[in-house]
């Protein structure tokens, strides 16, 4: 559209709402067969755009990935009418019913695909289908993260989710979700196998709502043709690409044109695909049976292979072990080869593809057997996943032998074991004549008197299996704890079992056989052993994995210590994870990115208290092929303090400044993320250590982080626990101190919510013994968003009760306030919605879950003229005036009266009284207190004989200075009643309170120093388009004339950010914007005065808005002064009459709008003329673009802002006219 028409359209209509388009752009015009084939043919990889993935995720850094941050990547909704797919964002409010964060960013700002159910229909399906893809390699993996929720109609029904591959021939099931009771992001891994031609991937679900994120296609492209010669260890395919020599004649199309399987050298290999028959292999007698069949004829959903390996099709044949009746009993199914000649003059190897899925106790063993001898060559165990994996074994036998493949069906849940594509090398020469070999014993093992379900100690004592690997020696010889993961690897693998499926594996090795490391850590010699990463015969390009056996419950101080070696590029890593097989959870406990280090290093990994059996998993990724040697290894693994009955000596050291550690505080490993020990502006020294939770960190995923103690003995007298805390940021969450007596539920002792500024605050709580019960303490950080931090320092325990609280929100308890006489105050919340009288929400949280103090002043509860008294504890004398502020709410009709008294030496004096207010909002009250003696505050409610009437109190705070005028604040001691609402409809972003030593203005306006404080908001956290953050005054009474003065600071990059600062008047009947400005406002503090008039009660609102462009920079406000009965100098009048703009304001707005339209029309006509003169084609303005040559005019998608030059001594005014 030409520019002039664009401007005319801008005047006549609003800019259409933004949406994410899925547009395919193939800039180099690659041929269709080379589009979406996981290979970048265009220099900019535009041929791999909108293929169900982009060329790379800018957030994750992984190629061929769709993270849904920039659109749907071409995925199409093909659901039945009951469902629809949408791009969606998470919400903290959805916790317990949906994701609270996406998986990519781990915040509520990221995007994912969500299936929404629109109506309940039987047999309805939610389906999301990819664009057409082409030519998947045999190594192709589909990795994605899903969040699955049931319908809620029947919680015992496991929601179904599956992944299918659809080609022109058939549809194949690639993956289906395992049983799991957790509601969190979980990873799925599906393998396509070699796919020729075109295909599509479909994610499907039935009777559930679910979310999908971070879909990655890993190692899916065929090897590209090369102009350079292949290396000495590689072979050139007909299509010009190179494959490793060991990939020749192995039953897999690695080249992509089958040339590696059709070369003349492959004619001497013997391949059995079981497509026609058993190829001379035979099933052994007794036990479970090997059966030959295809997926097409097997019962679907029985965790059997969905396709064979040879043809990657449902019609292909394979062998599998039946676990159906009458073969349900555990046992060994044997597959026996023909007889082969001795390998004295040749080398015999067997490549085969195995399938072990659905059972952690099944295994596949391979033996050779001669007359009377049976030798174990290798064992594969555990659940390897829903696919066929390549295995290779070599045989060196000096006499005639047979190969025996044995599938052992373990106890418990029955999975599947299957075989396909047995490939014998040319050196496996079949013996001639009729030969008979007498079979050896089946699966020989140690003789033991114990039952199969028992654990046999080395001294032949039998114990229950759950007592093995429980960190306690139950066998007298300690043999039940010798193969549980703790090991120097000198005598064996220490219980670690390799479960790798790709080209890497964990192996026990030493420096004399490995390239790196050349010495172990235990003996520092080449003869010493360690667990290292080596090459494996698998075809997948995946990580090396090893697991321990199931470990028993552990104690709170439990940790794992080990030495590790990691020498790799930054793409390499070494990690330790904790698995809960019962729940299906997988949690990363430690991760180290690749470095160029060539030394052993030590690490301690906290494991914490675990009441359920768990396993540890080591994973590693390094490049073992190439010019640069890379390596990864572990050695000297030790479990420390893991006995659940062990209590460390420092368990009772609860006083801690965190300079040298956590003392008697421990990370709760059952929470979602961790407290981190930070170095910087601590409370102890100003430069030392403290504990902190950064809610914006990638590692801080989930809802809570908890510090817990060991059980403590009941003290003989009360104790006071004090600490210093910090809550800062626009979504800083909640910090709570809790106590748990023995096995009783946790009780909140103290809590704070929302931004409290970047300074340290003192918190404390009195600990009282409860019937001689032991107790433990918990510090819990609970997120309310993803932008903020919580810190803790200088925890101190001392004898005696704490003094009265100087701040009380009543969220944890009554803070020492007590009600006397006949009529009582009560602590109440409306969380259940059953409260007969009282505010629907508290003031602290602004929700029904919040607590407050209330007295029912109805005539049946508090008769007319009767008094209900609420008294605090004793405060220390105040030598200088301090402000006691509080928030109160009175019922709309006949609430009675509320008076505030200060009691000193038994004498009371009244400082505050109220008997009626407008509306049912929370109002701020304040009294200035100065006493020479100890004192307490007394709140008195007097009944007026009303019906359903009440008086409520919340958020009491004793400020450090005297009381300011209502609506005024210099922000030096606190925010003077200015608050940020928690209402999600206005963004749930809180303004902060800090000094100039941090981000924002270097000095405040009040003092002009770095020590001075101000209110601020970092606008860069706001997303474009409608997000706002509010700073609200207390409710102010109606006024016929008042003036609002304030100073503001908006010093950030000129003409780029579109952040706005607005001032509004808000009441029950509407809002009126009285002033606004945006963008760069010069350096330093600027002042503004605004006349205010309103016929109804109202609040002043400072609002930061993001606008249409990128928001950025820090906006600060200081020295707010509100005075009634006075006027303001200058313009900027904004008045309210009954909550509506005055006629003069409306007229001014109309005239201004008409003038803006005329200016735009003139500008559009001038631009058209200019374009005609130049003869240039029009262009569409980029969003957020700035017209060159008009420094004071900014075009945006929904308004035009015309900024006149400022006068002398004035801040730059801003008059914006919405279209």
N, C-alpha and C positions, 0 to 999 in steps of 0.2 A: 504494500500500500504506500503511495507517495506520502511524504512527510506532511503536506498540507492537509490531506484527507485524514491522516492519523490525528492531527491536532483537532480538526473539526469533530471527529468521532469521540475524541477525549472530552470535548465540551458537552456533547449531546448524550453520552452514555458512560456508564461506569466501566472500568476495566474488568473484563471477565475474570472470574475466580481462577487462580492458578491451579494447574493440574499437571501431573507427570505424564508425559507422552512416551509411548514406546515406538520409536522410529528407527528403522534399520537404515544405516548409511554405509554403503560399500564403496569407498572412495576410489579404490583401484580397479573396481569392476571385475573382481575375480569370477571365474566360471562358477556356475551354480554347484557342481559337484565338489568344489573346494571351499564352499561357504559353510560355516558352522561345523567344521570337521576337527576342531580343537588344535588347528595349526594356523599360525599367522602367515598368510600369504601376502597380504598388503603390508607395506612398511609400517603403517600405523595400526595394523591389526584390525582395521575396520571391517574386514570380512568376518570377524568373530564378534560382532556387535549384535545385541538383541537375539542371542541364540539360546536363551535360557540362562545365560551368563554374559558378563562383559569380559573384555580381554584381561581385566585385573580389577580387584576390589581396592579402591584407594584407601579404604579404612583398614582392611585386613592385610593388604599387600600380597594376596594370593592370586595367581592367574586363573582365568576361566571360572570366575566366581560371581554369583549374584547375591549381594547383601541387601537388596531392595531399598538402599538409601537414595538411589537415583532413578527409581522406577521399578517396573515389574520384569524387566529383562526379556520381555516377549512371552512370558507365561500366560496362558489363556484359561479362563474359567469355563469348564465344560461340565459343571455340576448339574444335577437335576434341579428342578425349580424350587425345591425346599432350601437350597443353599445358595450362597454367593461368595465369591472371593473378593477381598478388598485389601489394599495396602493400609496398614493401621499402625498406631503407636500405642505404647503401653501406658499404664497409669498406676501410681502407688495405691490409689483407691481400689484398684482391681485385685489387690493382693488377696489370695484365697479363692478367686474365681477366674483368674486369667493372669497373663504375664505382667509383672510389675516393671519389666524392662525388656528391651529387645536383646538379642544375643550379640549383635555386632558391637554396639557401643556399651552395652550393659546399663543403659539409662532409658528414661522415658522420652528421649528425643530421637531415638533411632526408630527405624521402620522395619516391618515384616509383613508377610502375607498372612491373612487371617480368613478362616472359613466361618461365615456367620450363618446360623440356622434361622431361616425366616418363618418357617412353620413346621410343625411336627408331622412328618409323613413317613409311613412304613416303607422300609427299603429305599430310603433316600440316600444319595451319595454326594459327597463333596469331592470334586475332582479338579485338579490343577494340572494342565498339560503343557509341556514344553513345545517350542517350535521344532521344526524338523531338523534333526541332527544327522551327521554322516560319519561313517567309518570310525567306530570305537575300537581302540586297541585292546589286546587281551589283558593289559594291566589297568584298564579303566576302573576307577573308583568314583562313586557318587557319595559325597559326604554332605550332610545337612543337619540342621538342628531343629527339633520340633518340640512343641509344647502342647500336650494332649490333655483334654478335659472330657469327662463323661457327661452324659445328658442330665444326670442327677435323678433320673427316674428310678434307676436301680444301681446302687453303688457297687453291687457285687459283679456287675457285668463289666468286663475289661473292654475299654474302647478299642476299636480296630483301626489300624493305620497300615497301609501297604504301599509299596512302590512297584510299578509295572513298567516293562519295556514293550513297546508296541511297534511292530514292523509290518510289512505287507504280508508276511507269512503267518504270524501268530502273535499272541500276547503272552509274555512270560512274567511271572511273579519274581521280583528280585529280592524283596525284603518285606518283612512284616514285623510289627512292634512286639517286643517281648513283654512278658507280664511285669508290671512295675506299679508300685503304689505311691510313687513320688509325683509331685506336681512341680516340675521344674524343666528348664531346657535340657533336652537329652539329645545325644548325637546318634544319628543313624549312618551306617556304612553299607552301601549296596554295590555289588560288582556286576558290571554289564557283561563281561566276557567279550570275546572278539565278535563284533557285529559288522557285517558287510552291508554296504548300501545305507538306505535311509531308515531312521527310527525316531521315536518320540518317547519321552519319559512322562509318566503320570503318577502324581501323588494322590491317593484316594483315602477316604475315611467314611465311615458309616456310623450314624447315631452318636455323633460327638462333635464338639467344636474344638478346633485346633489351629495352631499357628506354625508357620514355617519361616526359617531364616537361614541365611548364609549357606546357600546351596553351592557346593564346589565340585567341579569335575576335575579330578586329579589323575594325571598320567593317562589321559584318554586319547591323545593324538598319536598317530602312527609315526615311527621314526622318520624324520624328513630326509629326502635325498641330499647327498653331499657331493660336492665337486672334488673334495680332497680324498686321498686314498684312506681306506680303513686301517686301523691299527693292527699290530700283529696278533692281538687276541680277539679280533673281530672278523666277520665275514660279510661280504657285500651282497645285498639282495638284488634281484633283477630290477627293482624300481630305483636303485641307486642309494638306498639307505644301508646302514650298518647295524648288525646285531652281534652279540657275543657268541663265541664259538660253542659254548655250552647250550645255547638256545637252538642249535641245529638238531633236527630230527628228534624233537622232544614231544611231539604231539600237539604243539601250539603254533598258530600262525603268528609269529612275531614280526615278520617282515611286512605283513599286510597284503602280500600277493601270493602267499603260500610257497614262495621259492625256497625258504629255509626248510620246508618239509617235503619238497619234491626234488631236491638235488640228488644226483646219482648216488651220493654217499649214503643216502637214507635207505637205499634198497637192501643194505645188509643188516638193517635194524629190524627187529621183530616187534610189531605193534599189535596189541589186542585192544580194540575199542568196544568189544562186546556187542557190536551191531548185529553180527550174524550168529555167533555162538560163544563158547567159553574159551576157545583157542587152546585147548589142551589143559587149562587150569581146572581144578576140581575142588569141590567143597568137602571139608573134612567131616567125619562122622560126629554125632553127639552134639549137644549144645545148640545154641541158636543157629539158624541157617543163613547161608548166603543165597540170595535170589537175584535173578536177572530180570530186569523190567525197564520200562520207560516211565517218565513222569506223567505221560498222557494217560496211563492206566493205573496210577496210584491215587489213593484218596488225597484230595487237596487239603492243605492246612495241617498235615501230620508231621511237620518239620522234617520232611524228606526232601531230597533234591527236586527243584522245580524244573531242571533241565539237565542234560548230560554235559560232559565236557567236550566230547569229540565234535559235536555239531552245534553246541550251545542252543539246543532245541528241546522242546518237550517230547518230541518223537524219538530222540536218541536214547540208546540203551546203556545201562550201567549195572553194576552189582551193588546190592545193599543188604544190610543185615536186618532181618525181620525182628521187630520187637512186639508183634501182635501175638495174641494167644494162639498156640500154647507156648510161645517163646518168650514170655514176659520175664522169666527168671533170669537172674544175672548169670553170665557165663561167657565162654570164648567161642567165636565163630572163626573157623580156619579155612583159608584158601591156599591150596597147595599147587605148586608149579610142576611142570614136567621135570625130569631128572637132567641135570647138566653135568658136563665134564668138569674135572678139576681145573682151577684157574692158575696152574703153575706156569703156563706159557702165554697166557692172555689175561686181559682185564675184563671182568664182567660187572656191569652196572645196570641198575633198574631205575628208570624214571616212571613215576606213577602219580596219579592225581587222587587225592583223598578228600573226603567230606566228613567232618566231625562237627556236628551242630546240635545244640539243644540240651547237652548234658555235660556237666563239669567232671563227672566221674568216669566217663567212657574213655577208652584209649585204643590206639592202633599200634601193634607191635610187629616188627619184622624180624624173622629168624632165618638162619640156614640150618638145615638138618641133614646129617649123614646117618649111617647106620649106628644107632644108639647114642648119637650126640646131637644136641640142639643148642645153638649159639644165638644169643640175642644180639642183633645188630643195631637197632634203634627203636625208640619209643616216642610216639606222639600222643599227647594227652590234652584234656580240657576242651572246652568249647572254642573252636577256631572260627566260627562264623558261617553264614549261609552261602558258601561257594566252594568251588573246587580249587585246591591248592597243590602246587607242584612239590614233589618230594624226590629225592635221589639218594640211593644207597649203593655202595661198592662192595663187592664180595671178593675175598681172597681165601679160597678153600683148597686144600691140598688133595681132596678126594671128591668123588662124585657126591653131588648134593642136590637138594631141593630148596626152593625159596618158599617160606611159609609166611603168609600175611594173616595176622590174628587180630580180630576185633573183639575187645573186651567190653561187654555191656555192664556198666557199673550199677551200683545201687541207687535208689532214688528215682528222680525224674528221668525217663527214658528219652534219649535223643536219637540221632541217626548217625550211622557209620556207613559210608559207601566208597566204592572204588571205580575208577575209569581210566582208560588209556594207559595200559601197562606197556612200557617201551623197554625192550631188552637190547643192550648194546651188541655189536657184532662179536664180542668176546664171550658172550653167553652161548656156548655151543651145547646143543642138546645131545645127550648120550644116546648111543644106538643100542638096540636090543631091548628085550623085556627085562627091566630092572625093578627091583623091589627094595625100598628103603623102609626099615622099621622105624616108626615115629618115636620121637623122644617124649619125655613127660610134658604135660600141658602146663605152660606158664610156671616153671619151677620157682619156688619161693621158699623162704625159711619155714622150717617146721615150728609150729607154735601151738600151745594148748588153748589159746584164746579163741573165742567165738569170732566169726567174721566181722561182727559189728563192734568188736572191742579193739583197743590198742594194746599191742604186745610190747612190754618193756624188754630191754636186752637181757634182763635176768629172768625172763619168761613170766613175770608178773603181769596180770591183765588189769587194765583200768578202762574207765569209760572214755569214749573217743573225745568228748568235749574237754577232758582234762589234759589232753596233749596240746602243746603250744599255747598254754594259758599263762605263761610267764612265771609259773610256779612248779618246782620239781615235785611231781607226784611219784614217779618211779624213784626208788632209792638210789639208782645209778644215774639219775638225771637224763636218761635216754629219751624221755618224752619231750625234752626241750632242745635236742641236739640238731634237728632238721627243721627248724622253724624260721630260718632267715638270718639269724645271727651266725656269722662265720668268718674265718680267715681264709677260707677256700683252700687250705693246705690239704685237708682230708676229703674234700668233696665240694659239691655245690651248696651245701648247707640248707637244703630244702627248696632252693629257688628252682623253678621249672620254666624252661623256655616255652613260650606259646606264640612265637613269631610265625608269620605266614608269608613273609616276603623274602627279599634278598639279603636281609640282615637277621642275625640271631645272637642271643647271649650264649657264650660258651666259657667253660672253665679252661684257662690257658695260663702260660707263663712266658717270661721274657725271652726264653730260648726259642720259642716257636712263633711268637707274635712280633710284628714290626714295631709296635708301640703298645704300652710302655715296656721298656727293656728290663725293668725290675719291678717286683711287687712292692707293696708298702710294708707288709708284715716283716719280711726278712731283708728287704732292700737288696735282693739278688735276683738273677735271671732264673734261678731254680724255684723261686717262690711263686705261688699261684694267686690268681685273682679272677674275677668274673668280668669278661670283656666282650666287646661287640665284634663279631666276625661275619664273614660271608656265609650265606645260606643258599640252598638250591631253589628257593621259591621264586616265582615270577613277579610278584607284586612289589612295587616300589614303596614299601611301607616301613614303619619303625620296628626296631627290635623290642620285644616285650618278654618279661619274665615275672612270675608271681610266686609268692610264698604260699604255703598251705593256709587254710583258715586259722586265724589266731584268736585266742580267747579274749575275754574282757580285760581292759587295761585301766591303770590308775591315772589320776589327773596329771601327774608329773611325767608321764611316760613320753619318752623321746627315742629317736633312732639316731645314732652317731655312725658316721662312715667316712672313709676317705674315697675321694673320686678323682678320676683323671679324665679331662676333656680337652682334646686338641682338635679343633675344627674351625670351619668358617662360621660366620654369624648365623647361617641357616641351620647349623647343627645344634643339638641340645641334649641334655640329660635331665630326666625328671623322675620324681617319685610320687605316686598317687595312692590314695586309700580307697578301697572298694568295700562296699557292703553288699554281699551277694544276695541277702534276703530282701533288701529294699531296691536293689539295682542301682545304687548310687555310685558315682565315680568322682572323687574330689582330689584336685591337685594339691599336694602338700608341699612340694619343693620343685623348683625349676631353675636350670642354669643354661643360659644361652652360650653358644659356642665361642671359644676364645682361642688365642694362639699359645696358651700356656702349655708347658711341658713339665709339669710337676704335679705330685699328688697334693690334694687339698682336703681339708677337713670341714665337715658340715654337721650341724645338729638340726634335726627335723622334729619339731614337736608333733606328737601323735595324740596326746591328751587322753581323757577318759572316754572309754567306749564300752557300752554295756552289751553290745551285740558282737558276734563273731565278725571279723573283718580280714581282708587280705591286703598286702602291699604289692604294688606293681611298679617295676622299673621299666622305663621306656627310654630309648636313645635313638638318635638319628645322626649318622656321620657318613661321609663319602669314603668308601674303602677302595674304590677304583679311581685312578687318576694319577697325575704326576706328584701331587702333594699328599703326603701321608696324613690321614686323619684317624683318630682313635677315641674310644670311650671305654672306661672301665670303673669298677668299684672294688673296694677291698676293706677288710676289717670292719664289718658291720656288727654293731652292738646295740642291744636294747637296754635302755637306762631307766631305772625306776618305773618299770611297767607293771610290776606286781600290784594288782588292785588293792592289796592289803597293806602296801607300803606307804608310810607317811614321811616325807622328807623333813630334815631338821628345821628348815626355814619356813615350814608351813604356817606357823603362827606369827610370822613377821609381816603384819599388815601395814605398819608404818613404812612408807617408802617414798623416796624422791626420784626413783627410777634412773639415778645416775649410773648405777652399775648393774641394773637388771630389773626384774619384776618383783623381787623379794618373794612374799608369800602369795602373790597373785598369778594366776595362770590363764592362758587362753582357753576358752571353751571351744573345743574342736567340733562341737555339735552345732555351732552357730553358722552364719553365712560367710563372714569375712573377719579379718583380724585387726586387733589394735596393733599399731606400729610404734616402735620406739623412735621418736624424732629428736633431732638436735637443732637448737635455735633459741627462740625467745621463750624459754621455760619460765616457771614462776620461782624456782629455787634460786638461781643465780642470774637469770636473764640471758645466759648463753649455754645452758646445760640441756639435759635430756628430759623428755616428757613423753607421755603416751598420747597418741592421736589416731583419729579415724578420718581419712580423707574420703568423703563420700563421692567425689568425682573420679577417684582412681579406678583404673580398669580392673584392678584386683578386688575392689570393694563391690562385689556383686551379691545381691540378696538383700535381706531385710535388716539384720542385726549383727552386731559384734559384741561379745560378752567377755568380761574378765570375772573369774570366779576364784574362790578360795577353797582350801580343804575344810572339812568340818572343824569348827572351833569349839572348845569347851565352854560351857556356860559360865560367865563371870559371876563373882560373888556380889558385885554391885554394878550399877549402871556404868556404861562407857560411852564416850563421845567419839565418833568417827568424823573427822573434818577432812576436807580436800579442797583443792582449787580446780576450777573447771573453766572451759571456754567453749562457747557455742557461737559460731560465726558463719555467715554466708546466707544467700537468699533462700536456701532450703536446708537449714542446719539440723533439723530433726529433733530428737529427744534424748536426753541423758537421764538415766534413772539409777538409783541405788536400791537394791532389793535385798531381802533377807529370807532365808529358807530354814525353818526349824525341822531338823531331821528329814523325814520324807513328806512333810506337809507342803502345800502349794506355796509359791513365792509370794511375799508381801512387799509392796512398795514402801520404802522408808522416806524417799526424797526423789523429786523429779523436776526437771526444767525442760521447756519446749520452746523452740523458735530461736531467732537470732538474738544474742545478748551482747553483740559487739566483739571486737578483737582483743579485749582485755580479759585478764584473769579475775574470776569471781570466787568468793568463798562459799562453800556449801558444807553443811554438817547435819548429822542425825544422831539421836540418842539410841543406843542399843540396850534393850532390856531383856533380862533372862525370862524365858517362858517355861515354867514348870521344870526347871533343871534340864531342859533339852539342849543338845548341841545345835549349832547353827552354822551356816555358811553365808557369805556375802557375794553379791553380784553387782558389778557395774555393767549396765547395758546401754549401748548406743543404738538407737532405733532411727532409721532413716525416714524422712518425709519427702525426700526428693534426691537429686543427684548433684547438688551444688552447695557445698558447705563443708565444714569440718568441725569435729568435736575433739576436745583435748582434755587431759587429766594430769594433775601433778600434785606432789606433796600431800600424799594421803597420810594422815596422822591419827593414831588411836591413843586416847588418854582416859584415865579413870575419871568418873563423875559424869553427870548429865550435862548435855550441851545447854547453852542459854536459849532464850526464845529466838525464833527465826525472825530475821529482819525482812525476809521476803517469804510469802506463802501463797501458793496457788491452790491449796487444798486438794491437789491431785493425789498426793500420797497419804495424807492424814490431816488432822486438824491443827498441826503445828503448835501444839501446846495450848490452844484456845479451849476454854471450858465454858460450859453453860450451867448456870446455877438456878436455884429457886425452883418453882413449880413448873414454869414454862421453859421449854428447851429449844435451843438451836440444833439443827441436824446437818450433817455432811451428806450431800445428795448429788446424784447425777441422773440424767434422764435417758440413760443408754437403752433401757428396755421400753421406754415410752409409756410407762405405767405410773409416773409421778402424778399425783392428783393436783398438786399446785407447785408452781415454781417456773423458772425460766426454761425454755426448751433446750437451750445450749448454755454452756458456761462462757466466761469471758476469756480464759486462758487459751483454750483450744478452739473455741468457737464451734464446738461440736456437742452432740448429745452425750458423748462419752465422758466429757469433762465434769469435774466436781466443783461444788461451791457450798457455802454455808447458807442455810435457809431457816426461816421461822415462819410457820403458818399463822398468819394473823386473822384468819377467819374467826368469826365469833364463837364457833364451837371449839376452837383450839386455843385462841388467845382472846378472852373476853374483853369487851370495851374497857379501856383504861388500865388493863393489866400489862405487865412488863416482862419481856424475855431478855435476859442479859447474857452477853458473850464477852468473856474476859481473856486477855492474853496472860502470858507469864510475866515475870518481873524483868524489866529492862534496866540497864545501867543508867546512871545519871547522864544527862546531856548538857555539856558545858556550852555548846553553841546550838543555835536553832537548826532543827532538822525537820524535813517534811514527811509526814506520814500520809501516804496516799492509798486509796482503796477504790474498788469499783463496786457499785451497788445497783440493784434493780428493784423497783417497786411495782407491784401489780397495778394495772390501769385504774382499778376502782377500789376505793376505801382500803388502801394498804396499811393505814396507820402512820406512825412516824418513826424515823430512825434518828437517834442522837448519838454523838460520839463524845466520850468523856476521857479525860486523862486523870488517873488516880495516883496521887502522891501522898504517902504517909497517911493513907486511909481517907483522904479528902479528894473528892471528885470535882472537876470543873468541866463544864460543857464547852466544846469547841465547834460543834457542827450539828446542824439539825435540818431535816428535810421531811416533808410529808406528802409531797406529790411531785410527779414529773410527767412530761409528755411522752406517750408511747411506752413500749415495753423493752427499750434498749438498755444496755449497760451504761451507766453514767459514772464519771470519775469524781470522787470526793477527795479532799486534802485538808490537812490541818498542820500547822506549824507547832512543833513541840520543843520546849527547852525546860529542863528540870534540874534542880540541885540534888534531888534524891532519886533513889530507885523508883520506877514508875511502871504502870501498865495501862493499856488502852482498854476501854470498856465500850462495847456497842450495845445500845438499848433499843429494843423494838417495843412500841406501845400499840396495842390493838385498838381498832376503830370500829369493830363490830361489822366488818364487811363479810362478803361471801366469796370463797375461793380467792382470797387475798393473801399476799405474802410479801416478805422483804428478804432479799438475798444479798450476800457479800461474796466477793472474790478478789484475788490478786492484791493482797496487802503488801506494801513495800515501804520501808523506812529509808528515805533518800539521805544522801550525805549532806545536802544543803537545804536551805529554806525553800518554801513552796513558791513556784513561779505563778504568774498570772495564767488563768486557763487559756489554753491554746498557744502559749508562749514557751520557748525553750532555747537555751544556749548550748545544750547537749554536753555540758562539761561533766556532770555527775551521772546522768542517765538520759532517757529520751522523753521525760516529763509527760508521759501518757500518750505520746505519739506512737502508734502501733501499726503493724502490717497485718492485714487479715489473712486467715488461712483458707479463705473461700476459693476452691479450685476454679470457679468461673472467672476470677480475675487473675489467674496465673499461679497463685500460691507462692509467689516470690516475695521474700522479705527484704526490706531495707536493712542495711547494716549500720553499726555505730562503732566508730573507731577514731584513732588519732592520726596525725599526718605522717607518722613514721612508717605507715603501710601504704598499700596501693591507694591512689587517689591524690587529692591535693596535698602538697608537702606541708602546709600549715593550715590551721583552722582560721576562721575569721574572728572569733571572740578574743583569743589570746594572741593570734598571729605567730604561734610557735608550733613545733612538731608535737608538743605535749597536749595541745588543745584538741577537742573532739568535735565531730560533726556527724550528721546522718548522710549516708551515701548509698548508691546502688550502682553495681557494675552492669551496664546495659548490654554488654556483649553476651550475657547469658540468655537474652531474649531472642527467640526465633522470629524471623520476619512474619509480619501479617497478624496484627491484632493482639499480641501478647503484651501484658502490662504488669506493672508492680505498683502497689499503693502504699503510701504513708498517710495514715489517718489521724486526725486530731480527735480529742475527746468530743462528745456531744456538746455543742455550744448553744446557748439560748438564742431565741429570735432577737434580732437587732434592727433598729431603724437606721443605724449608721455606725460603721466600724471600719477599721483599717488594718490590713494585714501587711506587715513588712517582713522581708526575709532576704537573705543573701544566698546566692547560688553559684555553682562552679561547674562549667562544662568546657573543659580544655582538652580536646582531642582532635584528631586529624581533620583538617578543614575540608568541607565539601565532599566528604566521603560517607561518613556514618549518618544514618537518618534517625537517630535516637531523638526523642522529644521529651521535654519536661512540661507538664501541664499542671495547672491549678484549677480545681473544681470545687464547687459547693454542692454537697450531697445531702439530700433529706429523704423523707419517706415518700415525697411526691415527685422526685426526679433529681437530675443533675444539671448543673450549669457550669460550662467551662468559662472561666473568667480571665485566663491568661495561658499562653503557650509560647514556647520557643523550641528551636531544634538546632542540631548540628553544632558546629564550632562557635563558641561565644567569646573568643579571645582568651587571654591569659588572666589568671587571678580570679578573685571573687567579685561578683556583680550583684547589685542590689535592685530590689523591685518593691513597689508599694501598690496595693490593690484595694480600692474601696469595696466594702462588703455591706450588703443589706439583705435581710431575709425576714419574712413574716412568720417563719416556722423554725423550729429547732433544726440544726444542721451540723454537718462536719466539714472541715476543710480537708481536701484531698490533694496531696502531691503525687502525681502519676507520671511514671516513666513508661513510654510506649515505644515499640520497636518500629512501627511504620512498615513500609513495603520493602525497603532496602535493608542492608545489613546494619544491625545495631552495634554500637561499640562505645568504649570509653566509660569513665566513671563520672556520674552525676552526683553532686553533693549539695546539701542544704545546711545552712547554719543560721543561728541567731534569728529565729522566728519570733516575731512580736505581734500579738493580736490585742487590739485595744478597742473598746466600745466607746461610743459617744464622741469620737474624734474623726476628722476627715483626713484624706490623703492629698498630697500634692501631685499634680500631673494627671495623666489620663489613665486608662486601664480600668474604667468603671465596669463592674459586673454586679448586678443586683438581682435579688430574688423577691418576688411578691407571690406569696402562696406557693412557692416552689417553682414558679414559672418566670421566664425572662420578661422584663418590662417591655412596654411598647417601644420605648426608645431603643432598647437593645435589639429588638426584632427588626425595627426599621433600619438600624445601622447594619445589621447582618444582611438584610435584603439588598440594601444599596451596595454594600461591599461585594456581595455575590454578583450583582448585575455589572458592577465595574470590572470584576475579574473576568466575566464572560466576554464583555466588550473587548478587554485587552487581549484575551485569547483569540477572539475572532480576528482582530487586527493583526495579531502576530501570525495567525494561520494564513491570512491573505498575503501578508508581506513575504512569508516563507514561500508560498506558492509562486509569487512573482519572482522571487530570487531564484527558485528552482528553474522557472521557465527561462530566465536570462542565462543561466549556466547550462541549461539543456541536459542536466544530469538526472539520472533516474533516482526516484525517491528511495529512501531506505527506512526501515522500521527502527525506531529508537529502541536501544537496549533498555531493559528495566533498570532503574536507578541511574540512568545516564544523565549527564549534565550538558546543557547546550553551551558550546564553546562561544565565548564572546559576551555571555550574560552571566557574570559572576554572582549576581544577586537574584537570579531566577533559577529555580530548580523544578524540573518537570518530574512528576512521579505518577504512579498508576492511578491514584485516586484524588489528587489535589494538586493545585499549583500554588506555591508559596512565593509571594512577592515581598522581598525584604528591603525596606528603605534603609538608607544609611543612618547610623545613629547620630544623635546630637552630642554636643560636648558634655562630657561627664555622665552620659547615659549609657545603659546597657543596650545592646542591639535588640530592639523590639521585634516581635514576630506576629504577623497577622495572617492567618491561614484560612482560606475560604473553601469549605468542602463543596464539591460539585453536586 
